[in-house]
Amino acid sequence: MTLAAQLSLFTKDQIHHSPRNQKEAVLYYLSKMDFEMVSLVLDEERTYSEATKDVFIEKLKEVFSYFSSEGDTELRLIPGRCDPCRCHRDHTGYSFVGNQSNYRLDLIVEKNADEIIDIFYCSDFVLFTEENLESKESLSFYFDFDEKADFNPPAQFWIDVQLGDKACEELVQSAGEFIDFNSLEEWLNRYEPIYERIEEFEVAALQARFHYCYSHVKNLQAFDEIKQESMHAISGFHSKGLCKKKWKLLLKWLVEYEDLYHKVNHLDIELSCYLYPNLENVKQHLVGGIKKLYYDPSQFDIQNSFLILYNRYGGIIYRYYVNLPTKYPIVKAEMYANSIVPKTLKSLLEEKGIDY
């Protein structure tokens, strides 16, 4: 990028000088990632992104910390505006781009001649320059509803926040080095009403820790509960010496455990970080971002082995039979969320008139 294309913050006859007003000062300290000076310059009585100044600065501090962790020492300012077809159409602002990482933060900056009126995130930012930022990841800068200045929740919200924090600490204290899966059911049942209220209403920033921990542990328990069924499936496969040559027996096995496969695969997607621990060569995994709460990934080797075994044969068999001529008119796969949902192996075999 040429110097001419980058925003020049403080120029007077091409001579740099100190900020002359609030607008220049805020932009300058944002470029330097100095959240303390941004806080000093912004107005105490105004809201920014519908949040109080203190909450806004805390969120800004988190973003600056991420830039710094990626090696950035300052941010380049590139002017632009919100896409004309989007929520803040034609509002102007700047893309703050890390000088090393090239990550960017796109902010709309409402201002008059000398003052900053508001600052808020833009998810569809268009540059005034010709520089291409498509390859540079945009960092989000959202505020949850409970971080807004006008947030006025019912008393039950604050009760749930406290109970959720208590639940997380309780789980840590009772877990020891690893999670005891035998004790999870009672904990999940006891705090289920809080989780359901959060799910029904909306997950807030103050409740995110508990919500993430609860949903994660719930998936862990579900995965642990299907261990015996996975073990039985693997045992049956090997005891019968199944292979492609025994295709009828193989088909029967694949159909019998197809529901289990989809169940395990769904949880695999939810919890994939621990099913393949060798990728990061780690032995323990943190649960829900809570320190000192771990589970042993080896506990799920059985389910992982079942997935590998099923995929090894299921994928080959499915592709083979889906291309066979059918006795019946082809029924179009169900459309869901603009994507095609593939037929199950069982329905595919029945459609093709193949016994199993």
VOVORO-779200 format. One record per atom (N, C-alpha, C): x, y, z. Coordinates in steps of 0.001 Angstrom, whole numbers, padded with zeros to 6 digits, always signed. Atoms other than C-alpha are relative to their C-alpha. Example, Ala and Ser with C-alpha at 12.3 -4.5 7.8 and 13.67 -1.06 7.14 Angstrom:
REM residues 2
+000890-001190+000000 +012300-004500+007800 +000900+001200+000000 -000820-001190-000060 +013670-001060+007140 -000770+001090+000730 
REM end
This chain:
REM residues 356
+000838-001204+000000 +000000+000000+000000 +000869+001248+000000 -000777-001225+000047 +001348+003444-000875 -000376+000911+001147 +000280-000932-001081 +001609+006178+001691 -001194+000880-000334 +001101-000873+000401 -000861+008211-000328 -001352-000633+000256 +001279+000691-000172 -003534+005542+000069 -000384-000136+001457 +000283+000149-001423 -003239+005440+003849 -000440+001340+000575 +000495-001233-000602 -005077+007962+005990 +001113+000718+000752 -000950-000823-000733 -002832+010737+007194 -000774+000722+001090 +000840-000485-001093 -004145+011627+010628 +000154+001491+000257 -000216-001379-000430 -002560+014946+011468 +000950+000690-000972 -000850-000705+000956 -001307+017051+008623 -000404+001467-000074 +000205-001428+000228 -000921+020755+008267 +001215+000435-000799 -001113-000272+000911 +001180+021650+005264 +001030-001113+000082 -000832+001193-000031 +002532+018051+005491 +000896-000067+001232 -000805+000030-001232 +003933+018720+008999 -000839-000670+001082 +000720+000681-001069 +002935+016314+011808 -000071+000884+001239 +000184-000796-001208 +001600+017877+014961 -000826-000798+000990 +000798+000683-001015 -000185+016873+018156 -001477+000108-000360 +001456-000081+000264 -003943+016127+018040 -000565+001348+000411 +000537-001327-000268 -005854+019361+017848 -001393-000038+000604 +001354+000094-000521 -009288+018070+018886 -000296-001457+000350 +000356+001345-000440 -011147+015038+020194 +000024-000997-001146 +000051+000907+001138 -011686+013509+016768 +001395-000490-000371 -001361+000376+000357 -007996+013558+015880 +000657-000828+001093 -000622+000714-001113 -006984+012362+019334 -000484-001446+000064 +000548+001366-000064 -009318+009344+019328 +000568-000859-001118 -000541+000759+001126 -008197+008248+015863 +001481-000304+000202 -001436+000197-000219 -004547+008705+016801 +000251-001098+001033 -000240+000988-001063 -004756+006675+020022 -000563-001372-000365 +000458+001289+000517 -006812+003983+018304 +001096-000625-000872 -001059+000514+000869 -004020+003660+015745 +001191-000501+000811 -001101+000410-000862 -001523+003315+018601 -000421-001112+000980 +000549+001035-000894 -003751+000749+020391 +000154+000382+001474 -000115-000517-001372 -003641+002919+023500 -001405+000209+000554 +001387-000082-000466 -006991+002147+025104 -000159+000949+001183 +000090-000907-001148 -006179+004175+028235 -000170+001444-000459 +000130-001361+000518 -005736+007366+026229 -001320+000173-000746 +001319-000082+000640 -008834+006582+024157 -001059+000255+001053 +000964-000173-001091 -010737+006319+027422 +000026+001413+000556 -000110-001359-000527 -009412+009662+028637 -000620+001030-000934 +000462-000990+000990 -010386+011432+025419 -001503-000104-000251 +001435+000161+000267 -013883+009937+024935 -000839+000616+001118 +000905-000634-000966 -016842+011594+026677 -000580-001029+000957 +000521+000906-001024 -017972+009997+029915 -001498-000216-000145 +001466+000069+000021 -021660+010738+029354 -000557-000633-001275 +000486+000602+001243 -021887+009323+025818 +000027-001521+000072 -000094+001443+000188 -022551+005729+024838 +000669-000258-001350 -000693+000395+001218 -020473+003952+022206 -000376-001439-000306 +000577+001308+000358 -021945+000974+020339 -001119-000369+000964 +001120+000161-000928 -024907+001449+022714 +000445-000480+001374 -000531+000412-001306 -022623+000571+025658 +000603+001214+000698 -000669-001078-000721 -021207+002765+028389 +001451+000077-000447 -001388-000163+000408 -017736+004112+027821 +000897-001074+000626 -000837+000989-000679 -016235+001734+030400 -000101-001380-000647 +000195+001302+000650 -017753-001363+028751 +000627+000017-001392 -000583-000140+001331 -016707-000100+025318 +001518-000126+000062 -001459+000032-000125 -013120+000380+026473 +000486-001403+000350 -000392+001375-000336 -012978-003115+027995 -000006-000892-001234 +000071+000776+001239 -014074-004608+024678 +001139+000397-000944 -001099-000501+000833 -011546-002431+022852 +001333-000560+000499 -001223+000551-000596 -008842-003617+025252 +000225-001441-000447 -000107+001398+000432 -009592-007245+024313 +000477-000091-001446 -000390+000025+001409 -009264-006507+020597 +001458+000429-000161 -001389-000452+000074 -006010-004583+021077 +000947-001097+000491 -000816+001092-000530 -004676-007493+023119 +000207-001067-001055 -000129+000998+001060 -005394-009827+020217 +000953+000492-001090 -000930-000558+000989 -003648-007519+017746 +001445-000153+000483 -001353+000067-000565 -000628-007391+020056 +000531-001425+000011 -000423+001403-000041 -000549-011186+020422 +000411-000500-001379 -000362+000368+001365 -000258-011376+016628 +001193+000799-000517 -001215-000713+000371 +002792-009099+016638 -000186+001430-000449 +000255-001367+000459 +001122-005793+015781 +000437+001013+001047 -000407-001090-000896 +002582-002622+017267 -000828+001257-000231 +000918-001108+000271 +000176-000188+015635 -000953-000408-001127 +001020+000290+001006 -002811-000074+013299 +000000+001077-001071 +000154-000943+001107 -003017+001503+009869 -001485+000330-000156 +001383-000424+000197 -006189+003492+009223 -000271+000174-001487 +000373-000115+001403 -007821+003039+005834 -001471+000414-000052 +001383-000506-000018 -010989+005096+005224 -000931-000803-000893 +001006+000703+000787 -014194+003572+003926 -001382+000284+000541 +001378-000200-000443 -017908+003218+004525 -000717-001344+000043 +000833+001197-000016 -020620+000682+005195 -000583-000212-001390 +000607+000335+001286 -021941-001128+002133 -001357+000703-000122 +001260-000743+000165 -024836+000957+000709 -001246-000834+000216 +001177+000863-000160 -027156-002065+000942 -000104-000587+001398 -000039+000622-001319 -026365-002880+004559 -000572+000910+001079 +000726-000617-001118 -027492-001814+008019 +000390+001453+000270 -000434-001375-000273 -025396+001345+008393 +000369+000695-001308 -000376-000378+001355 -025467+002232+004739 +000500+001430-000102 -000675-001267+000318 -023142+005005+003628 +000605+000695+001215 -000726-000563-001136 -021921+005683+007182 +001489-000232-000237 -001436+000101+000263 -018181+006326+007002 +000766-000411+001252 -000836+000424-001110 -015377+004999+009138 +001367-000400-000500 -001357+000395+000331 -012028+003249+009033 +000185-001493+000224 -000467+001355-000240 -010526-000176+008676 +001340+000125+000712 -001231-000051-000795 -007897-000489+011425 +000748-001309-000249 -000704+001191+000474 -005309-002906+010002 +001316-000174+000742 -001235+000283-000717 -002540-004552+012030 +001215+000100-000905 -001170-000244+000856 +000903-003541+010748 +000839-001256-000242 -000706+001255+000222 +002190-007141+011024 -000949-001131-000401 +000910+001138+000215 -000788-009525+011105 -000927+000195-001191 +000992-000340+001026 -002999-007720+008561 -001425-000381+000400 +001370+000078-000489 -006002-008559+010709 -000555+001413+000003 +000567-001338+000048 -008460-005706+010595 -001227+000111+000903 +001194-000317-000775 -011154-004070+012676 -000711+001130-000727 +000752-000979+000788 -013830-002248+010670 -000986+000741+000898 +000832-000795-000889 -015443+000572+012614 -000601+001196-000729 +000661-001229+000434 -017987+003204+011672 +000266+001052+001072 -000307-001077-000951 -016971+006502+013280 -000891+001190-000322 +000876-001164+000174 -019741+009072+013607 +000656+001202+000656 -000706-001167-000511 -018246+012513+014040 -000554+001264-000642 +000227-001284+000643 -018830+016168+013445 +001374+000611-000245 -001273-000630+000362 -016092+018687+012742 +001139-000379+000943 -001085+000197-000965 -014137+018137+015952 -000252-001124+001000 +000351+000943-001058 -015957+015543+018077 -000358-001383-000552 +000449+001359+000282 -016552+011796+018086 -001360-000184+000658 +001355+000175-000523 -020265+011084+018493 -000258-001455+000362 +000219+001425-000270 -020286+007274+018280 +001005-000814-000808 -000877+000948+000690 -018145+004282+017248 -000666-001357+000072 +000609+001326-000041 -019581+000934+016218 +000522-000859-001140 -000552+000995+000928 -018638-002213+014323 -000805-000050-001295 +000650+000195+001290 -019405-002721+010628 +000445-001336-000581 -000313+001329+000541 -019601-006216+009145 +000076-000017-001518 -000034-000074+001470 -019822-005037+005516 +000662+001305-000414 -000744-001238+000207 -017121-002418+005174 +000588+000044-001407 -000519-000206+001352 -016123-001013+001769 +001027+001120+000048 -001070-000994-000038 -012822+000832+001332 -000181+001060-001080 -000026-001046+001009 -012500+004146-000468 +001189-000191-000949 -001180+000261+000824 -009093+002985-001765 -000211-001270-000812 +000093+001198+000822 -008447+000198-004249 +000684-001190+000655 -000687+001114-000668 -006582-001942-001711 -000977-001143+000261 +000832+001183-000191 -007942-005482-001501 +000234-000565+001404 -000115+000535-001360 -008639-006546+002104 -000726-001324+000152 +000789+001225-000102 -010580-009706+001270 +000772-001129+000655 -000804+001074-000567 -007681-011921+002303 +000384+000252+001445 -000345-000354-001378 -007344-010174+005660 -001215-000199+000891 +001138+000357-000845 -009536-011526+008426 -000488+001200+000803 +000603-001087-000754 -011939-009056+010009 -000351-000482+001397 +000312+000343-001383 -012150-009170+013803 -001374+000553+000363 +001337-000452-000401 -015609-008927+015322 +000091+000909+001216 +000021-000976-001093 -016553-006229+017791 -001448+000194+000425 +001420-000014-000347 -020016-007115+019039 -000205+000196+001501 +000393-000157-001394 -021786-006223+022270 -001283-000780+000228 +001204+000748-000324 -024260-008648+023805 -001018+000919+000660 +001072-000867-000499 -027593-007337+025009 +000221+000423+001450 -000216-000358-001398 -026480-007405+028644 +001215+000906+000186 -001097-000961-000066 -023510-005167+027788 -000451+001391-000435 +000519-001290+000453 -025732-002381+026468 -000350+000892+001204 +000216-000957-001096 -026221+000754+028546 -001425-000033+000525 +001405-000009-000414 -030012+000383+028633 -000467-001364+000516 +000365+001333-000461 -029919-003213+029877 -000635+000075+001390 +000743-000035-001271 -032523-003602+032634 -000726-001330+000176 +000569+001348-000023 -033109-007310+033258 -000876-000245+001219 +000751+000395-001191 -035549-009007+035619 +000945-000573+001047 -000839+000490-001103 -034240-010163+038992 +000505-001412-000252 -000388+001386+000250 -034154-013776+037784 +001297-000089-000807 -001227+000006+000789 -031384-012880+035339 +001220+000006+000909 -001152-000105-000888 -029003-011864+038111 +000129-001231+000890 -000047+001239-000779 -029955-014918+040141 +000651-001112-000825 -000564+001033+000875 -029129-017157+037165 +001487+000219-000254 -001428-000292+000192 -025799-015381+036623 +000803-000529+001186 -000705+000456-001201 -024780-016100+040213 -000020-001523+000118 +000087+001456-000067 -026029-019688+040108 +000873-000659-001061 -000842+000535+001058 -024247-020265+036811 +001467+000025+000375 -001385-000093-000471 -020948-019044+038256 +000276-001042+001088 -000134+000989-001080 -021513-021244+041304 +000115-001407-000588 -000025+001326+000621 -022174-024256+039062 +001359-000300-000609 -001313+000201+000611 -018914-023773+037177 +001064-000265+001047 -000986+000202-001069 -016887-023453+040366 -000201-001345+000683 +000316+001287-000629 -018638-026466+041838 +000532-001165-000827 -000485+001053+000889 -017748-028562+038821 +001515-000104+000085 -001460-000007-000111 -014101-027528+039090 +000438-000671+001299 -000397+000519-001307 -013913-028362+042793 -000242-001494+000139 +000338+001409-000144 -015515-031780+042380 +000686-000889-001033 -000523+000790+001109 -013657-032826+039253 +001353-000637+000274 -001339+000508-000175 -010115-033302+040508 +000801+000227-001264 -000825-000173+001201 -007575-033811+037732 -000813-000207-001266 +000845+000279+001156 -010097-035326+035312 -001473+000035+000413 +001436+000049-000244 -013861-035142+034986 -000404-001411+000413 +000592+001275-000400 -015678-037914+036822 -001360-000103-000685 +001225+000073+000786 -018337-038882+034281 -001147-000639+000776 +001056+000626-000806 -020220-040885+036894 -000780+001025+000816 +000662-001022-000827 -021067-037686+038782 -000625+001119-000818 +000478-001102+000829 -022045-035536+035816 -001514+000096-000066 +001455-000019+000188 -025700-036561+035576 -000697+000830+001061 +000633-000756-001087 -026611-035134+038985 +000246+001487-000174 -000337-001407+000201 -024800-031864+038210 -000807+000575-001158 +000763-000465+001168 -026467-031561+034793 -001476+000163+000334 +001418-000076-000367 -029927-032260+036223 -000268+001197+000911 +000214-001064-000988 -029485-029747+039036 +000000+001378-000654 -000118-001327+000609 -028535-026862+036773 -000678+000096-001365 +000715-000016+001279 -030690-027765+033783 -001004+001148-000117 +000956-001118+000123 -033398-025158+034613 +000654+001316-000405 -000709-001228+000375 -030838-022343+034346 +000354-000044-001477 -000385+000168+001409 -029561-023688+031033 -001196+000182-000922 +001197-000118+000828 -033099-023945+029654 -000511+001435-000058 +000434-001405+000010 -033963-020382+030710 +000902+000832-000912 -000926-000718+000869 -030841-019107+028964 -000285-000326-001458 +000280+000428+001365 -031614-021143+025837 -001290+000630-000520 +001299-000516+000419 -035204-019914+025755 +000049+001506-000225 -000048-001452+000086 -034305-016266+026252 +001066+000428-001009 -001121-000369+000857 -030902-015366+024802 +001267-000074+000845 -001248+000122-000746 -027339-016133+025826 +000640+001380+000131 -000591-001298-000264 -025818-013058+027445 +001479-000161+000333 -001433+000039-000279 -022169-012170+027969 +000264-000486+001423 -000200+000390-001399 -022521-012608+031734 -000342-001462+000251 +000394+001395-000160 -023988-016083+031240 +000767-000942-000925 -000644+000805+001047 -021735-017269+028404 +000886-001097+000581 -000901+000987-000589 -019242-019058+030659 -000748-001248+000428 +000792+001149-000456 -021882-021270+032271 -000658-000711-001183 +000697+000598+001130 -023811-021809+029029 +000935-000871-000822 -000947+000769+000798 -020742-022944+027129 +000454-001241+000765 -000450+001132-000812 -019551-025155+029983 -001081-001070+000077 +001095+000965-000155 -022959-026784+030476 -000235-000767-001299 +000269+000667+001269 -023546-027507+026781 +001148-000922-000392 -001166+000820+000319 -020008-028836+026386 +000003-001284+000839 +000022+001166-000888 -020259-031149+029394 -001157-000923-000365 +001155+000801+000420 -023689-032286+028209 +000360-000867-001207 -000446+000774+001155 -022151-033365+024899 +001019-001062+000385 -000976+000974-000470 -019276-035069+026688 -000695-001201+000629 +000729+001092-000644 -021712-037079+028776 -000726-000857-001045 +000707+000745+001040 -023744-038027+025689 +000968-000908-000759 -000993+000807+000695 -020589-039239+023986 +000432-001180+000859 -000404+001067-000917 -019590-041243+027039 -001077-001075+000087 +001106+000947-000153 -023039-042870+027198 -000109-000972-001174 +000104+000899+001153 -022741-044387+023702 +001265-000836-000192 -001236+000766+000097 -019379-045953+024402 -000266-001500-000151 +000286+001432+000027 -020851-049428+025042 -000557-000432-001362 +000573+000334+001296 -022854-049375+021808 +001075+000011-001088 -001097-000045+000958 -019762-048357+019843 +000904-001219+000146 -000839+001160-000263 -017762-051116+021496 -000642-001271-000559 +000731+001171+000495 -020461-053670+020616 +000058-000052-001531 -000045-000056+001458 -020459-052516+016968 +001367-000443-000517 -001359+000368+000413 -016677-052859+016654 +000232-001493+000207 -000174+001416-000317 -016710-056257+018331 -000718-000884-001022 +000769+000761+000979 -019435-057517+015974 +000652-000012-001365 -000667-000093+001309 -017544-056324+012922 +001160-000986-000079 -001192+000837+000037 -014342-058139+013835 -000321-001483+000225 +000322+001403-000280 -015970-061315+015202 -000577-000708-001233 +000585+000582+001212 -017796-061840+011880 +000955+000077-001196 -000973-000115+001083 -014693-061063+009826 -000535+000750-001195 +000643-000733+001085 -016596-058506+007797 +001017+000691-000904 -000812-000677+001000 -015097-057129+004607 -000871+000169-001247 +000793-000238+001212 -016212-056123+001095 -000406-001299-000693 +000359+001278+000614 -016205-059763+000013 -001276-000565+000617 +001238+000428-000677 -018939-060475+002583 -000978+001170-000042 +000706-001259+000154 -020975-057635+001173 -001387+000014+000616 +001345+000010-000602 -024425-058779+002400 +000079+000182+001510 -000182-000157-001445 -023221-059145+005984 +000501+001407+000323 -000501-001354-000197 -021356-055864+005641 -001122+001019-000103 +001141-000898+000143 -024493-054118+004391 -000884-000034+001239 +000848+000143-001180 -026483-055498+007301 +000610+000709+001198 -000692-000665-001111 -023865-054259+009778 -000053+001520-000157 +000016-001442+000248 -023701-050810+008181 -001377+000601+000265 +001362-000495-000220 -027482-050397+008213 -000360-000063+001481 +000328+000173-001423 -027780-051715+011776 +000577+001124+000852 -000661-001008-000831 -025343-049119+013102 +000038+001380-000661 +000011-001299+000675 -026172-046254+010769 -000466+001122+000919 +000485-001025-000937 -028154-044368+013413 +001073+000343+001030 -001083-000241-000951 -025307-044812+015875 +001097+000839-000653 -001028-000766+000707 -022873-043522+013271 -000359+001483-000071 +000410-001401+000114 -024884-040334+012715 +000013+000684+001369 -000013-000561-001355 -025221-039836+016463 +001432+000328+000428 -001396-000206-000375 -021493-040256+017055 +000632+001090-000865 -000572-000994+000904 -020619-038165+014007 -000454+001407+000366 +000500-001310-000434 -022828-035316+015230 +000785+000504+001204 -000764-000395-001174 -021054-035299+018569 +001462+000230-000350 -001368-000205+000475 -017744-035590+016749 +000184+001429-000486 -000061-001376+000496 -018500-032285+015041 -000038+000989+001155 +000126-000890-001156 -019510-030702+018339 +001269+000020+000847 -001117+000163-000940 -016447-031995+020195 +001244-000530-000692 -001082+000582+000793 -013897-032691+017482 +001382+000245+000571 -001328-000348-000504 -011049-031086+019421 +000648-001142+000764 -000628+001047-000803 -010570-034132+021638 +000016-001354-000688 +000000+001295+000673 -011278-036935+019174 +001306-000255-000747 -001248+000140+000732 -008002-036273+017408 +001125+000695+000764 -000979-000684-000856 -005593-035360+020231 +001404+000027-000574 -001351+000049+000525 -002510-036310+018234 +000342+001205-000869 -000252-001173+000822 -002961-033224+016089 +000793+001045+000775 -000699-000976-000822 -001744-031066+018944 +000860-000678+001057 -000810+000771-000937 -000062-033840+020911 -000284+000390+001445 +000385-000346-001363 -002003-033053+024065 -000706-001179+000647 +000601+001106-000731 -003202-035444+026758 -001243+000442+000762 +001149-000512-000733 -005695-033195+028518 -000651+001114-000798 +000730-001054+000709 -008380-030860+027228 -000858+000787+000976 +000761-000900-000859 -009936-027874+028911 -001477-000051-000361 +001450+000011+000225 -013718-027885+029316 -000559+001406+000205 +000729-001255-000143 -015686-024740+028656 +000847+001192+000376 -000857-001130-000331 -012680-022456+029056 +000234+000173+001482 -000173-000092-001452 -012547-023212+032784 +001303-000678+000394 -001297+000530-000379 -009054-023672+034168 -000156-001139+001008 -000091+001144-000914 -008235-026924+035974 -001165-000966-000118 +001075+000962+000235 -011238-028737+034559 +000323-000718-001310 -000501+000736+001150 -009990-031453+032211 -000728-001316-000186 +000435+001368+000263 -011042-034674+030554 +001088-000694-000798 -001022+000793+000674 -008884-037475+029203 -000529-000436-001367 +000516+000338+001332 -009322-037796+025397 +000053-001488-000311 -000066+001441+000261 -008347-041482+025519 -001310-000694+000349 +001279+000567-000385 -011768-042076+027055 -000915-000196-001214 +000874+000035+001170 -013273-041597+023587 +000643-000708-001190 -000657+000736+001082 -010915-043806+021584 -000936-001008-000654 +000919+001017+000539 -013670-046428+021172 -000930+000625-001038 +000896-000663+000945 -016104-044003+019553 +000760+000474-001239 -000809-000458+001118 -013329-042597+017414 +000337-001158-000932 -000313+001181+000795 -012346-046099+016264 -001220-000453-000804 +001231+000371+000704 -015967-046825+015371 -000239+000907-001205 +000179-000940+001115 -016184-043668+013238 +000947-000327-001150 -000994+000304+001035 -013000-044572+011372 -000384-001276-000738 +000375+001282+000593 -014183-048140+010809 -001218+000152-000905 +001225-000177+000781 -017643-047114+009595 +000283+000798-001272 -000312-000826+001172 -016270-044425+007285 +000795-000770-001050 -000853+000754+000919 -013749-046843+005796 -000840-000825-000976 +000843+000851+000844 -016511-049114+004489 -001292+000689-000426 +001270-000654+000298 -019644-046995+004663 +000080+000927-001183 -000146-000939+001109 -018330-044334+002303 +000109-000708-001338 -000183+000758+001242 -017250-046891-000314 -001316-000639-000438 +001258+000686+000304 -020495-048874-000106 -001061+000992-000467 +001014-000986+000343 -022681-045763-000217 +000208+000516-001424 -000278-000530+001340 -020953-044352-003301 -000286-001042-001079 +000238+001060+000977 -021219-047724-005034 -001489-000152-000288 +001422+000272+000188 -024929-048241-004456 -000780+001223-000492 +000723-001186+000452 -025952-044644-005108 +000065+000129-001524 -000163-000081+001447 -024711-045076-008696 -000595-001189-000754 +000632+001133+000663 -026513-048352-009383 -001317+000413-000670 +001330-000267+000584 -029512-048307-011746 -001085-000377+001006 +001070+000260-000959 -032701-048175-009735 -001226-000581-000697 +001234+000590+000542 -035891-050171-010247 -001148+001000+000012 +001105-000934-000219 -037986-047213-009190 +000422+001406-000416 -000339-001391+000317 -038217-043543-010155 +000823+000617+001136 -000859-000613-001017 -035532-041548-008367 -000776+001091+000736 +000654-001012-000828 -036924-039508-005496 +001039+001035+000387 -000957-001053-000308 -035222-036181-005055 +000233+000073+001500 -000340-000148-001415 -033375-035737-001784 -000659+001259+000551 +000667-001126-000661 -035012-033402+000693 +000913+001220+000003 -000768-001230-000042 -033892-029800+000452 -000112+000615+001389 -000003-000605-001334 -032862-028215+003730 +001057+001094+000049 -000914-001147-000114 -031319-024778+004226 +000864+000142-001250 -000659-000171+001294 -030445-024595+000515 +001075-001041-000293 -000959+001065+000273 -028409-027814+000665 -000733-001328-000070 +000637+001303+000156 -029211-031393-000272 +000381-000914+001149 -000235+000960-001059 -029599-033843+002575 +000086-001379-000635 -000137+001305+000658 -028213-037208+001358 -000903-001055+000647 +000811+001099-000518 -030334-040335+001718 +000832-000844+000954 -000700+000960-000838 -029466-042769+004463 +000289-001244-000825 -000326+001228+000714 -027888-046025+003382 -001205-000932-000043 +001178+000864-000061 -031012-047885+004512 -001030+000402-001063 +000989-000463+000979 -033365-045736+002396 +000513-000153-001423 -000582+000165+001327 -030961-045893-000541 -000125-001443-000477 +000106+001413+000367 -030896-049711-000497 -001443-000386-000294 +001410+000292+000239 -034680-049876-000227 -000468+000603-001319 +000359-000634+001265 -035016-047457-003127 +000522-000799-001192 -000600+000794+001083 -032701-049629-005230 -000516-001425-000041 +000539+001356-000047 -034573-052790-004235 +001039-001040+000348 -001099+000908-000361 -031483-054370-002669 -000266-000581+001392 +000184+000672-001290 -031895-056944+000108 +001281+000110+000821 -001165-000064-000900 -029653-056703+003115 -000334-000744+001281 
REM end
